[in-house]
Amino acid sequence: MSLRDFLDLRARTAGLPTQQQLRDQPRLPKGRSKYGNRKVQEGDLTFDSKAEHRRWHQLLVLQRACEIAELQRQVRYELIPATVGPDGKKRRATAYVADFVYRTKDGKVVVEDVKGVATPEFKLKRKLMLERHGVEVQEVRS
């Protein structure tokens, strides 16, 4: 019996995950997200992070001062429409959900996303937003 087999046997008999299970399915501590952000609840609004909540209040102040208008949260943009492949399987649409969208005094539409970490998925969706909708997503760092 190898050392790995022994450790796996010992873990299984103790009711713990084996080394292979730990490798294949890493678990985060309960209540923690992958990037360490914490959801914030304010009335009936839920924000994905403290930074997003803070930015929302900054934008509300700008809206009250008439610097921006038409402030919206969680606006969905379709990037790739749903399709049916040659094998007949349906493929879901790919969408980007912007954290905030508003209009400036000069009429320009601004799309913002609050980020602590710019993931490869976000970078790709930002490029698709520019290509599909002609909108450049502004990344707001927390």
GUGUMAR-387150 format. One record per residue (C-alpha): x negated, y, z negated. Coordinates in steps of 0.05 Angstrom, whole numbers, padded with zeros to 5 digits, always signed. Each point is the difference from the previous one (the first is absolute). Example, Ala and Ser with C-alpha at 12.3 -4.5 7.8 and 13.67 -1.06 7.14 Angstrom:
BEGIN
-00246-00090-00156;-00027+00069+00013;
***
This chain:
BEGIN
+00000+00000+00000;-00028+00067+00021;-00001+00062-00045;+00054+00032+00042;+00045-00062-00006;-00011-00001-00075;+00018+00074-00007;+00062-00008+00043;+00022-00061-00041;-00011+00037-00065;+00040+00060+00026;+00058-00043+00024;+00005-00038-00066;-00001+00066-00038;+00055+00028+00045;-00046+00053+00029;-00012+00017+00073;-00058-00036+00034;-00059+00036+00031;+00029-00010+00069;+00067+00028-00021;-00033+00061-00030;-00040+00011+00064;+00060-00009+00046;+00050+00040-00041;-00033+00055-00040;+00046+00027-00053;+00002+00070-00025;+00014+00014-00073;+00075+00007-00012;+00025+00071+00012;-00061+00021+00043;+00001+00014+00073;-00056-00014+00048;-00028+00071-00001;+00017+00017-00072;+00057+00048+00014;+00060+00003-00047;+00071+00014+00022;+00034+00061-00029;+00075+00005-00011;+00033+00068-00003;+00075-00002-00003;+00023-00040+00061;-00067+00012+00037;-00056-00051-00002;-00070+00019+00022;-00054-00051+00017;-00054+00037-00039;-00013+00057-00048;-00035+00037+00056;+00061-00005+00045;+00044+00025-00057;-00046+00059-00012;-00001+00017+00075;+00077-00002+00001;+00003+00054-00054;-00052+00042+00037;+00042-00003+00063;+00064+00017-00038;-00035+00063-00025;-00020+00018+00071;+00071-00012+00024;+00029+00046-00055;-00050+00053+00021;+00025-00007+00073;-00069-00021+00024;+00028-00066+00026;+00070-00025+00018;+00037-00066+00012;-00041-00040-00050;+00014-00075+00006;-00028-00062-00033;-00011-00070+00027;+00014+00015+00074;-00003-00061+00044;-00032+00001+00069;+00003-00060+00047;-00069-00014+00030;+00013-00065+00038;+00071-00020+00016;+00027-00070-00015;-00013-00049+00056;+00014-00071+00021;-00062-00039+00019;-00006-00048+00059;+00013-00058-00049;+00067+00031-00018;-00020+00020-00070;+00022+00069-00025;-00054+00045-00025;+00017+00055-00049;-00013+00073+00015;-00061+00033-00030;+00014+00065-00037;-00036+00054-00038;+00033+00032-00060;-00027+00070-00013;-00003+00024-00072;+00021+00071+00017;+00024+00038+00062;+00014+00074+00001;+00001+00060+00047;-00048+00060-00010;+00019+00073+00009;-00024-00001+00072;+00045-00060+00016;-00055-00054+00001;+00022-00068-00027;-00050-00028-00050;-00004-00074-00018;-00039-00015-00064;-00023-00064-00033;-00029+00001-00070;-00059-00048-00004;-00049-00023-00052;-00030-00050+00049;+00006+00005+00076;+00013-00073+00019;-00014-00027+00070;+00075-00009+00009;+00012+00074-00014;-00055+00021+00048;+00032-00041+00056;+00070+00026-00015;-00026+00071+00000;-00028-00010+00069;+00065-00032+00024;+00039+00059-00028;-00042+00048+00042;+00006-00043+00062;+00075-00017-00006;+00029+00063-00031;-00054+00052+00011;-00003+00012-00075;-00065+00004-00038;+00008-00027-00070;-00034+00042-00053;-00033-00041-00054;+00004+00031-00069;-00052-00027-00048;+00020-00013-00071;
***
